[in-house]
Amino acid sequence: MSGQNKLDNFNLLESVASNAISGVGSIVAAKPVAKYFSGARCILRVNGNILAFATGISWTIHTEAEEITTIDSYMPHELAPNRVKVNGTISGLRIPGNGPGYKLMQANMLNFAHQKYIDIEVRDSQTDNLIFQTNKALITRRSESVRSEGMAEMTLDFMAIGFIDEVVNPAKPG
């Protein structure tokens, strides 16, 4: 091998090692509790009870804004927020006798006019920090699938009025 090839191989090896170390370094934390959230570390509660069938939750917070314009300018002068929309999805396994209809979480023909809001709370299981919470949510869509090769699955879509997120528990500061 020529000297240039050895140098190229060394530079390649050094680059691979550097990338590997930087990738691991971003995951490894100096504190005992790593600063990341994962689905395995989250607790999902609906109406104060841990939701037995839930395996995942996702939400979208959309802030609508209006452009404030001035005379003789093509660019907006400022942006003014005018509405916050909160939507989400809860997915999980379907357990008979434990669904949203049985627990009165979703409106049905009998309670449609008197449907109560549900509360949804997602917390970190190790620090008990609040990740997401809403006290006024309504199940807007439910879909279920039952297949011969797997467990029955359910997906609940919700809309919410207001939200709280990433609040540190005063008893356990993060």
PyMOL commands that set and color helices and strands:
alter all, ss='L'
color gray80, all
select helices_A, chain A and resi 3-25+39-41+112-114
alter helices_A, ss='H'
color red, helices_A
select strands_A, chain A and resi 42-46+49-50+54-68+78-93+118-124+130-145+153-160+164-165
alter strands_A, ss='S'
color yellow, strands_A
deselect
rebuild
show_as cartoon
